[in-house]
């Protein structure tokens, strides 16, 4: 197995690096590098820039308007964007629902929904989790009943809907049959969030941010043509999507960028001269390299046409734990200066009173935010069970 990049792949990397350098707005990159707050306009501005190039759907095949890159090229694109300080592409549209529409949607649905996702004009949200239905996703209770005209009437609630306050559309798992096993009565619906009866209520997190929401459906009518695939077959489509989500959560490229940020903070605070702290940074770097090697093994298998390892759960476990570790080490590097939780410090250009260097101000918010990574996308405890069953039978 050769994990080295070919000359052609290195040339491709150089082209992507140059394009990103020429097109990534410096103000957005500065916010990302300093872990400051990104608003909807920042994220959508970058999405539209990518969309004009045909790269917002960077993993899409050419038949659906994508660049048709192979697995290695997609990896290099993600890495160069991350290292340059580009915002993480909001995955719900291009990474999650789009592949489901491509694989299981009708030609009419593909023509209707994919162009808006590629252009970055239409913001998608994810309607999976509910109160009591997180890692146990098969227990969803949000109900969709068929009406005489063929449409669905949706009633229920979704929780932890990331950035749902910006959503134009939401893809939802809904209960359409309760007579059999839980997995057999779920359907996959696309719902216009401007529909009458849809209410979005914010959930304010530990870091004071409005990142997640509750979404309520009160007699929301959804046309039959918004059903993906077959009724009661949504669990199959959900599992297909979750493989994309859990691999995406690993986000090794962002980890490499944040490792460099950690080193900058540690150097500024004089901690790189502390052998114990330097050892912790070195251990983190080794784990990031190991995570990258796991990703490259998968890419190598895909490139050679062999069946890639089913490592979505492993990538999710290791990637999410690494995110928590680098956030914690940044807090330790800042020491007492990083302890105050100053919400305003997340704003670019904030000039309020603070203790310590300016880079310490966002550290508490960043630390609290990463506490969630081992929970969402299927908690790591559940993922370990899945991995154990896969390996041990």
N, C-alpha and C positions, 0 to 999 in steps of 0.2 A: 504494500500500500504506500503510494507516494503522496505525502502531504505537502510537498513543495509546489509553489505556483509556477506555471509554465511562462515562457517569454510572452506569449500572447495574453495570458491573464495579467501579467505585470503591466503590459501596455494598456490593457483595458483599465486597470486600476489608475494609471497615470491620467488617462482621458477623463475618468470620473472625477478625480481629484481636481483637475483643472476646471472642469465644468462647475463643480460645487464652489470652488474658490471665486469664480466669476459671477455666480448667480445667487449664492446664499447671502441675504441681507445682513450686513455687519451688526446692526442693532439686535437682530434676533440671535445671531451667534453669540454676542456678548452676554445676553440674558441667559442663554443655555450654559455657557461656560461658568457663569457665576451662580447658577441654580436659582435665578430670579423668576418671578412669576411670568408665565406666558398666558396671554389672553387669547380669546377666540381669533381675533384678527391676526395675531402672530402665527398661530398654527395653520389657519386657513390661507394666509398669504404664501407660506412655504408650500402648502399642498397645491395651490394654484400654479405656482412656478413649476413644480414638478409635473403637474397635469399638462401644461403647455408643451412640455418636452415629451409627454407620453410615458412618464416615469412614476406618476403617483401610484399606478398599478405595476410596480417594478417586477413583481413576480408573475405577472399575467402572460399567457401565451399570445402570440401574434394574432391568432384568430379572434381574440377578444379586445384587440387594440393595445396590447402590451408590447414590450420590447422583445419578448421571446428569449430572455437570457437564461442560461443554464444555472444550476445551483451555485456554482463557484462565482459566477458573475454577480448574482444576486447578493451573495455574501460580501463581495468586495464593494459593491455599491452601498450596502448598509454600513459597512465599516468606514468608508471614506466620509459618508454623511455624518456619522457619529463623531468621528475624530475632528471634523471641521466645526463641530458645534451646531449642527442642524437639529431642529426639534425632532423628537421621535415622532414618526408619522402615526397619527391616530389610527389604530389598526382596525376599528370596527367595520369600516367600509371596505378598504382595499385588501385587507389581510383575512378578514373573517367572513363577512357575508358574501363578498364577491365570489370567492371560490365555490361557495354553496350554490349561488345562482348559476355559475358556469356549469357546475356538475349536475345539478338537479332541476334547475329552472327551465321554463319553456323558452323557445326563441324570442317570443314576445316579451317575456320578463327580462331576458338578457338585453334586448334592445332598449327597453324602457329604463332599466336601473343602472346598467354598467357605465354608460357615458358620464352620468353625473358623479359617479364615484371616481372615475379616472380623472375628471377635470378638477376635482376638489371642491366643486360647488355645492354638493349635497352632503350634509353631515349625518352620519349614521350612529345610532346608539345600540347597545346590546341589552335585550330583555330576557335574561336567563334566571338569575338569582331571585328568590322571594324570601320573605320571612319564614324561616324553617326549611327552606330549600336552597341550600348553597352548594356544598360538596355533594349532598344527596339530591342531585338535580332531577332525578326521575320522579321525585315527589311533588313536582310543581302542581299548583292548584288553580292558577289563573285559567279561567274557563272560557272556551269559545264554543258557542252553540250555533248550529246551522239554522238559518231562517228559511222561510218558504221561498224567498227569491234567490236562495243559494248562498247569500252572504253569511258572514259570521258575526255574532254579537258577543263581544269580549267583555268580561267582568273579572276584576281581580287586581293584583298588585305585584309590582316588581320592585326589588330593592338593590341598593349599591350600583345604580346605573351611572357609570362613569361619564361625566361631561354631558349627561342627559339634558341639562338646561340649554344646550346648544343644538340639540337634535332636531333634524328635519324628519327623519324616519327612524324606526326602531324595528329590529328583527326580534321576534318573540317565540319562545316555547310556550304553547298553550295546551290545556287539557281539553281534548275533544272526545274522549271516551274513558269511562271509569270502570268498565265492566271486567277488564282483564288485568294482566300484569301492568304495573305503572308505566313501564317503558313502551308498551304497545298502544297507549292511548294519547300520545303527544303529537301535536302538529306544529309546523314551522310557518309562522305568519309574518308578513311584512306590513307594518302599520304606520300610516301617516300620523306624525305626532301633532299635527294641527287639527286632527279629527275632533269633533265634539265629544266630550267625555274623557279626554286625556288630560290628566293633571300631573304636573311635575313639582315635587316638593323637595327643597334642598336638605341634605344631611351635612352638617358642618363637622369636620373631622378634628382630631386632636391638634393638628397644626393650624386650625382656624380657617382652613380653605374649604371652599364650596366646590369640591371635585366630584362628589357622588350625590345621588338623589334617590328618592322614592318616586315611582311612577304608578299612578292609579288609572284604572280603566273602568269607566262607569257607563255601561251600555254603549260601548264603542262599536260602530258598524264598520266591518272590514269586508271589502269586496272579495268575492270568491277567487278572482284572478290574482289576489295577493297571497294565495296559498302556494308555498314551494313544495313541489313534488306531490306525493299522495297524502291524503288525510290519514292521521294516526301513524305515519311513518317518520315523524319528525325526530325521533330519537337517533335514527341512523344519520340524519343530516347534522344533528347536534354533535355527535361524536366526531364526525368529519371536521367540523369547525373547531372543536376543542383541541384537536391535534395541532392545528395552526396556532391557536391561542397560546398553548403551553410552550411550544417552541419559541414563539415570539417573546414570551415573558423572560426567557433566559437572557436575552439581550446582551450577549458577550461584548458587543462593540461599545455599548454605553459603559459597561464595566471597565473597559480599557481606558476610555476617556476619563472616567471618574477616578481611576487609579492615579492618573497624572495630576488631577486636581488635588487628591489627597497628598501626593508628594509635594505639591506646591505649598499647601497649607502647613504640612509638617516642617518643611524647610524654613518657611517664614517664622514659625514658632520655635525653631531651634531643636526640634525633636528628632531630626535625622541623625543627630549625634548621640541620641539615647539608644543604646544597643537593644534594649527590650522592645522599644517601640519600633525600631527599624526591623527587628525580627518579625513583628506582626505584619508590617507592610510587605515584607518579603514573602511570608506565608500566603498572604492574600494574592500577591502577584503570581505565585506558583499555582494557586487554585484557579485563577483567571486563565492562565496558560493552559491548564488541564481542561478547563471548560471549552476553550477554543479548540483544543485538539479533538475533543469529543465532537464538536460541530464539524470540524474538518474531516473527521472520519465519515460522518454521515454524508458530507458533500462528495468525498472521494467515492463512496459506494454508489451514490446517485450518478456521478459522472461516468463511472465504468459500467453502468447498466445493471449493477447488482442490487438486490433488495437491500435498502438501507435499514439500519437497526431501528427498532421501535423505541426511541429514546426520548420521546416527548416528555414523559414524566420525569426522567432523570435530569433533563435540561432544565425543567421548571424548578425542581428541587434545588439544584446547585446554583442556578442563576439567581433565584430569589434570595437564597441565603447569602450569596456574595453581595448582593445589593445592600442587605442589612449590615453586613460587616464593614463595607467601606463607609457607609453613613455613620456607623458607630465610631470608627477610627477617626473620622473627621471631627466628630464631637470631642473625642479624647484629645486630639491635637489642639483644638481650640481651647480646651480646658474650661475654666470658669467663664471665659469670654463668650463661649458658645451656648451657655445655659439659658440666657433669657430668650423666651419665645416672643419675638417681635414680628407681628404679622406684616407691618408696614415695610420691614426690611426686605421682603420678597419683591418689592417694586423696584424696577430699574430707576436709578437716579435718586433713590431715597437718601435724604440728608439729615434725618432725625438724629437725636442723641443716642449713642450706643457706647458700649464698653468694648474696648479691644479693636482689632483691625476690622475693616468693613467686610472682609470675606467671612468673618465669624458670624455675622448677623443672621444669615439664612440657615445656619447649620442645624439649629433645633427644629425648625420646620421640616427640613430635609430628613432628619432622623425620624421624627414622628411619622412622616409620610411613608417611609419604607417599612414600617411595622406591618403593613397590610400585605406585603408581597408574598409572604409564605401562606397566606390565607386565600387570596383570590385565585381564580383559575383552577380551583380544586386544591384544598389545603394540602400542605406537604405530608401530613400524616396519612391522608387518603392516597396520595401519590405513591408513598412508600409501600402501602399495601398492594397497589396495582402493580408496581414494579416487582414486588416479591412474588405475586401470583404469576406474572409473566415469565420470570426466571425459574421459579421453583415448581410452578404448575399447581 
